[in-house]
Amino acid sequence: MDCKDILSQVKRIHFVGIGGSGMCPIAEILHHKGYELTGSDTNESDTLQRIRSYQIPVTMGHKPENVGSAELVVYTAAVKQDNPELVAAHEKGIPTVERSEMLGMVTKRYPNTVAVSGTHGKTTTTALITQIFVNAGIDPSAIIGGKLPFIGGNGRVGKSDTIVCEACEYVDTFLHLHPAISVILNVDADHLDYFKNLDNIIKSFRQFAMQTSQLLVINGDDVNSRKAVEGLTHAQILTFGLDAQNDYYAVNLADTKQACEKFTVMKRGEKLCDVNLSIPGKHNIYNALAAVATADYLGVAPACIAESLHQFTGVHRRFEVLGNFGGVTVADDFAHHPTELTATLTAAMNMGYRQVWAVFQPHTYSRTSMLLDDFAKALSIPDHAVLSEILAVREVNTYNIYAKDLAEKVPGCVWFPTFEEIAEYVMAHAQEKDLILTLGGGDVYKCANLIVRKYQEKGL
């Protein structure tokens, strides 16, 4: 069977790990296109409830019989090749494809695929563009890496030929995509366990840009992004940034209460619209400008763009405020790279809190080891830094790196092996008008939820 156009040859598809944030929206789209789906997972979640609401059968646990009469099996990247369902599929001769390959197959069916790439900001910018498009009546489908409250989930099935999705660079998964429009937000040193060096990352982004047919929306202030598209002429290039040399740029920047940003968007010297963001941080000016350039290119009215940007209140785990307890604000953020930590913690320090308590869960041994000094610099920004153990994810600690190694490089930093100990420590020290901010790409949100629960139990 030809895997390149397998969707036109099958009807019944089984998803291994169907509740994953990247799997659920793909399953929704295929369900609405008439495919018969089944799925399995090991954890109950909101996304699983959403899947079940479509009457898609979901089995808890991975067992060979779950594959059933499927003609194709889709699996998430977290699933190992010895998974019993993948083994059963191989034994039965059923084709299997990884999620990113399926994303490529699905988006090929949309003539207007908008793919958002970059080392940082993909989820927020994909969500921004989706919200603008929905308000503009474009009726897009969408695949977002986090929950967007505006659409009630991290995916959307529209009736138009437009789809907005994230394009992740890790292990070159975005090279399965051939978009009409691509956004490159930034190109930074990350995933060095795979890419080895920054030059290889830039080469991958260049290949991604070459696979884009119509328009490249590029951060003109970012040297590496410009390098990735240098000399390319096959697609139109629009640039955005704070420098007036860009096609779209911001002027009249003004901090508002809670460090949200107000600015005027200029388009080649002419005023396009005034923007008043409801999300904090200067990094979000860049995310917003990328969304503005993309929407304006597609003919969305400037007033609709500005209103949608103001209306946008963020995505799950992107500076998500979980509550205020006895005057202490608790928030959670996905930042797990030094550049992201720097942006988020700088924003937090400018939001008027008495003191900021940053609780960080380092994510992967390779990233922590290779970027140790950069992490130390970022974690020196808040008033207090508290670390958990390093989350291994897919790795073995061949780097001989531990949380204490990072803690020793950050003045006043402490670390604890469990979330329980972290929660007790920060709650014993945080005072009225302080911010407790958990950060990381793993399960540190559980620590934030634990802190919230403990405050609630105290009646705060």
C-alpha positions in Angstrom: 0.0 0.0 0.0 1.3 3.5 -1.0 1.8 5.3 2.3 2.0 8.7 0.5 -1.8 8.7 -0.3 -2.9 6.1 2.2 -5.9 8.2 3.3 -7.6 7.6 0.0 -7.2 3.9 0.4 -8.5 3.2 3.9 -11.6 3.8 5.9 -10.9 2.4 9.4 -8.1 4.0 11.4 -6.9 3.2 15.0 -5.1 5.8 17.1 -2.6 4.7 19.7 -2.5 7.5 22.3 -5.6 9.2 20.9 -5.9 11.6 23.9 -2.6 13.4 23.1 -2.8 17.1 22.4 -1.4 16.5 18.9 -3.5 13.4 18.2 -7.0 14.5 19.3 -7.5 17.3 16.7 -6.3 15.1 13.9 -8.7 12.4 15.0 -11.5 15.0 15.1 -10.8 16.1 11.5 -10.7 12.6 10.2 -13.9 11.7 12.0 -15.7 14.6 10.4 -14.4 13.5 7.0 -16.1 10.2 7.4 -13.4 7.8 8.6 -14.3 5.1 11.2 -12.0 5.6 14.2 -11.0 3.7 17.3 -8.5 4.8 19.9 -6.6 3.8 23.0 -4.8 5.6 25.8 -3.4 5.1 29.3 -4.6 8.4 30.9 -8.0 9.9 31.3 -8.1 13.5 30.1 -10.4 16.3 28.8 -9.3 15.5 25.3 -10.5 11.9 25.7 -13.9 13.1 26.9 -14.0 15.2 23.7 -13.2 12.2 21.6 -15.8 10.1 23.3 -18.4 12.8 22.6 -18.2 11.9 18.9 -19.0 8.3 19.8 -15.5 7.2 18.9 -14.7 4.0 20.9 -11.8 4.5 23.3 -10.1 1.7 25.2 -8.0 2.4 28.3 -4.7 0.5 28.2 -2.7 -0.8 25.2 -3.6 -4.3 24.1 -3.1 -6.1 20.8 -6.9 -6.7 20.3 -7.5 -2.9 20.3 -6.2 -2.8 16.7 -9.3 -4.7 15.7 -10.2 -4.4 12.0 -8.2 -1.2 11.4 -6.6 -0.7 8.0 -4.2 2.0 9.4 -2.7 2.6 12.8 -1.5 6.1 13.8 0.7 6.4 16.9 2.0 9.3 19.0 5.8 9.9 19.1 5.7 8.9 22.8 4.8 5.4 21.9 7.7 2.9 21.7 8.0 0.4 18.9 7.5 -2.5 21.3 4.0 -1.2 22.1 1.6 -4.2 21.9 -0.7 -2.5 19.5 2.1 -1.5 17.1 3.5 -5.1 17.4 0.0 -6.4 16.5 -0.3 -4.1 13.6 3.1 -5.2 12.2 2.1 -8.8 12.6 -1.1 -8.3 10.7 0.6 -6.3 8.0 -1.4 -3.1 8.9 0.5 0.1 7.9 1.6 2.3 10.8 2.3 6.0 10.6 3.6 8.4 13.3 1.5 11.4 14.2 3.6 14.0 12.3 3.4 11.9 9.1 -0.4 11.8 9.5 -0.4 15.6 10.0 1.4 16.0 6.7 -1.2 13.7 5.0 -4.1 15.6 6.5 -2.8 19.1 5.7 -2.1 18.1 2.1 -5.8 17.9 1.7 -6.1 21.6 2.5 -5.0 24.0 -0.3 -4.5 26.8 2.2 -2.4 25.3 5.0 -0.9 27.8 7.3 2.0 26.3 9.3 3.5 28.1 12.3 7.1 27.2 13.1 9.8 28.5 15.4 11.7 27.4 18.4 9.4 29.5 20.7 5.9 30.8 20.5 4.3 28.3 18.1 1.3 27.5 20.2 0.4 31.1 21.1 0.8 32.3 17.5 -1.2 29.3 16.0 -3.9 30.1 18.5 -3.8 33.9 17.6 -4.1 33.2 13.9 -7.0 30.7 14.5 -8.9 33.2 16.6 -8.5 35.9 14.0 -9.6 33.6 11.2 -12.7 32.4 13.1 -13.7 36.0 13.8 -13.1 36.9 10.2 -15.5 34.2 9.0 -12.7 32.1 7.3 -14.0 29.1 9.2 -10.6 27.3 9.5 -9.7 23.9 10.8 -7.0 24.1 13.4 -4.5 21.9 15.2 -3.0 23.7 18.3 -0.5 22.4 20.8 -2.5 23.8 23.8 -6.1 24.4 24.7 -7.6 27.6 23.2 -10.5 28.7 25.4 -12.1 30.6 22.5 -12.7 27.3 20.6 -13.0 25.1 23.7 -10.2 22.8 22.9 -6.9 22.5 21.0 -8.5 21.6 17.6 -11.2 22.8 15.3 -13.0 21.3 12.3 -14.0 24.1 9.8 -15.7 23.8 6.5 -13.2 25.9 4.5 -10.1 24.8 2.6 -7.9 26.5 5.3 -6.1 24.8 8.1 -3.8 26.4 10.7 -1.3 24.1 12.5 1.9 24.1 14.4 5.1 22.9 12.6 7.5 21.5 15.2 11.1 21.2 14.3 12.0 18.4 16.8 13.5 15.5 14.8 12.5 17.3 11.7 8.8 16.5 12.0 7.9 19.7 10.2 9.5 18.4 7.0 6.3 16.2 6.6 4.5 19.5 5.8 4.2 21.3 2.5 2.2 24.4 3.5 1.0 27.3 1.3 1.9 29.8 4.1 4.6 29.3 6.7 5.5 31.4 9.7 9.0 31.3 11.1 8.9 33.0 14.5 12.5 32.5 15.5 15.4 29.9 15.1 17.3 29.2 18.3 19.6 26.5 19.7 17.4 23.7 21.0 17.0 19.9 20.7 20.8 19.7 20.4 20.5 16.0 21.3 19.2 15.6 17.7 20.5 18.6 15.7 24.0 18.8 17.4 24.5 22.4 16.5 22.7 25.6 15.4 23.8 25.4 11.8 21.9 22.1 11.4 18.8 23.7 12.9 19.0 26.6 10.4 19.4 24.1 7.6 16.2 22.3 8.6 14.3 25.5 8.8 15.6 26.4 5.3 14.3 23.0 4.0 10.9 23.7 5.6 10.9 27.2 4.0 11.7 25.6 0.6 8.6 23.3 1.0 6.4 26.3 1.4 4.7 27.2 -1.9 3.2 30.7 -1.5 4.2 32.9 1.4 6.9 33.0 4.1 6.2 35.2 7.1 9.6 35.8 8.8 10.9 37.4 12.0 13.1 40.0 10.4 14.7 41.0 13.7 16.0 37.4 14.1 19.3 36.8 12.4 18.9 33.0 12.2 15.4 33.3 10.7 16.7 35.6 8.0 19.6 33.2 7.4 17.2 30.3 6.9 15.4 32.1 4.0 18.3 34.0 2.5 18.3 33.9 -1.3 15.0 32.1 -1.5 12.8 33.4 -4.3 10.2 30.6 -4.9 7.7 32.2 -2.4 6.9 35.7 -1.3 8.6 36.8 1.9 7.0 39.2 4.4 9.0 40.3 7.5 7.8 41.4 10.9 9.5 42.8 14.0 10.3 46.0 15.9 12.8 47.3 13.3 11.2 49.7 10.8 13.0 47.9 8.0 10.4 45.1 8.3 7.2 45.0 6.3 5.2 44.9 9.5 6.6 46.6 12.6 5.4 47.9 16.0 5.8 51.5 17.1 4.5 53.5 20.1 5.1 50.6 22.5 3.5 51.2 25.9 3.3 48.9 28.9 -0.2 48.7 30.4 -1.3 47.3 33.8 -0.1 43.8 34.3 2.6 44.3 31.7 0.3 43.7 28.7 1.4 45.5 25.6 -0.1 48.3 23.6 1.4 49.3 20.2 0.7 50.5 16.7 1.2 48.2 13.8 2.8 49.8 10.8 2.8 48.3 7.3 5.6 49.6 5.1 5.4 53.1 6.7 1.6 53.3 6.9 -0.5 52.7 10.0 -2.5 49.5 9.9 -4.1 49.3 13.3 -3.6 49.9 17.1 -3.3 46.8 19.2 -3.9 46.4 22.9 -2.9 42.8 24.0 -4.5 41.1 26.9 -1.5 38.8 27.4 1.8 39.9 29.0 5.3 40.0 27.7 7.3 41.7 24.9 7.8 38.3 23.2 4.0 38.3 22.5 4.4 41.5 20.4 6.4 39.3 18.0 3.8 36.6 18.1 1.0 39.1 17.5 2.9 40.8 14.6 3.3 37.4 12.9 -0.4 36.8 13.2 -1.1 40.3 11.9 1.1 39.8 8.8 -0.5 36.5 8.0 -4.1 37.7 8.4 -3.5 40.9 6.5 -2.0 39.0 3.6 -5.2 37.0 3.4 -7.4 40.1 3.4 -8.7 40.2 7.0 -9.8 43.7 7.9 -7.4 45.5 10.3 -10.3 46.3 12.7 -11.1 42.5 13.0 -7.4 41.7 13.5 -7.0 44.3 16.3 -10.2 43.2 18.1 -9.3 39.6 17.9 -5.8 40.3 19.3 -7.4 42.2 22.2 -10.0 39.5 22.8 -7.2 36.8 23.0 -6.6 35.8 26.6 -4.0 33.1 26.1 -3.6 29.4 25.8 -3.6 26.7 28.5 -0.2 26.6 30.2 0.9 29.9 28.7 1.1 32.3 31.7 -2.2 30.7 32.8 -3.3 32.3 36.1 -4.9 29.6 38.3 -6.1 31.8 41.0 -5.4 34.2 43.9 -5.2 32.8 47.4 -4.9 35.1 50.4 -3.3 37.7 48.1 -0.8 35.2 46.5 -1.3 34.7 42.7 -0.5 31.2 41.4 0.2 30.8 37.6 1.6 28.1 35.3 3.7 28.4 32.1 5.1 26.0 29.5 8.5 27.7 29.2 11.3 25.1 29.2 14.1 26.7 27.2 16.3 29.6 28.5 15.0 32.0 25.9 11.4 31.2 26.9 12.2 31.4 30.6 13.9 34.8 30.1 10.9 36.2 28.2 8.3 34.8 30.7 10.3 35.7 33.9 11.1 39.2 32.6 7.4 39.7 32.0 6.5 38.4 35.5 9.0 40.7 37.1 7.4 43.7 35.4 3.9 42.9 36.5 4.0 44.7 39.8 4.2 41.7 42.2 6.0 42.1 45.5 8.1 39.1 44.8 8.2 36.4 42.2 8.7 32.7 43.1 9.8 30.8 40.1 9.3 27.0 40.4 11.1 25.3 37.4 11.2 21.7 36.3 14.2 21.2 34.0 13.2 19.2 30.9 15.6 16.6 29.5 19.2 15.9 30.6 20.7 17.0 27.3 19.0 20.4 27.2 19.9 21.1 30.9 23.5 20.0 30.3 24.1 21.8 27.0 22.4 25.1 28.0 23.3 25.0 31.8 24.8 28.5 31.9 21.9 30.0 29.9 19.4 28.4 32.3 21.3 29.8 35.3 21.2 33.3 33.8 17.4 33.0 33.1 16.7 31.7 36.6 18.6 34.6 38.2 15.9 37.0 36.9 13.1 36.3 39.5 13.4 37.1 43.2 13.5 33.4 44.1 14.1 30.2 42.1 13.1 26.7 43.2 13.9 23.6 41.2 12.5 20.1 40.9 14.5 17.1 39.7 15.3 17.0 36.0 12.5 15.3 34.0 14.1 12.6 31.9 11.4 12.4 29.2 12.9 10.1 26.6 16.5 10.1 27.9 19.0 8.3 30.2 21.2 10.5 32.3 24.5 9.8 30.4 25.3 13.5 30.9 25.7 13.1 34.7 23.7 16.3 35.3 21.4 16.9 38.3 19.1 19.7 39.5 21.7 20.6 42.2 24.3 21.4 39.5 21.9 24.1 38.1 20.9 25.3 41.6 24.5 25.9 42.5 24.8 28.4 39.6 21.7 30.5 40.7 22.1 32.8 43.7 19.8 31.7 46.5 18.3 28.8 44.5 17.0 25.7 46.3 15.8 22.4 44.9 13.6 19.5 46.2 13.0 16.0 44.9 9.2 16.1 45.2 6.4 18.5 44.3 5.0 18.1 47.8 8.2 19.5 49.3 8.3 22.3 46.7 4.7 23.2 47.5 5.3 23.3 51.2 8.4 25.4 50.8 7.0 28.1 48.5 3.7 28.3 50.5 5.6 28.8 53.7 7.5 31.7 52.3 5.2 33.4 49.8 3.4 36.5 51.1 0.5 38.7 50.0 1.0 40.3 46.6 3.6 37.6 45.6 3.4 35.5 42.5 4.2 31.7 42.5 4.9 30.7 38.9 5.5 27.1 37.9 7.5 26.6 34.6 8.4 23.7 32.5 7.5 21.5 29.5 6.7 18.4 31.6 4.3 17.7 34.4 5.2 20.7 36.7 1.6 21.8 36.3 0.8 19.1 38.8 2.9 21.1 41.4 0.8 24.2 40.5 -2.4 22.3 41.0 -1.1 20.9 44.3 -0.3 24.4 45.5 -3.8 25.6 44.5 -5.4 22.6 46.3 -3.4 23.2 49.5 -4.5 26.9 49.5 -8.1 25.9 49.0 -7.9 23.4 51.8 -6.8 26.3 54.0 -9.9 28.2 53.0 -8.0 30.9 51.1 
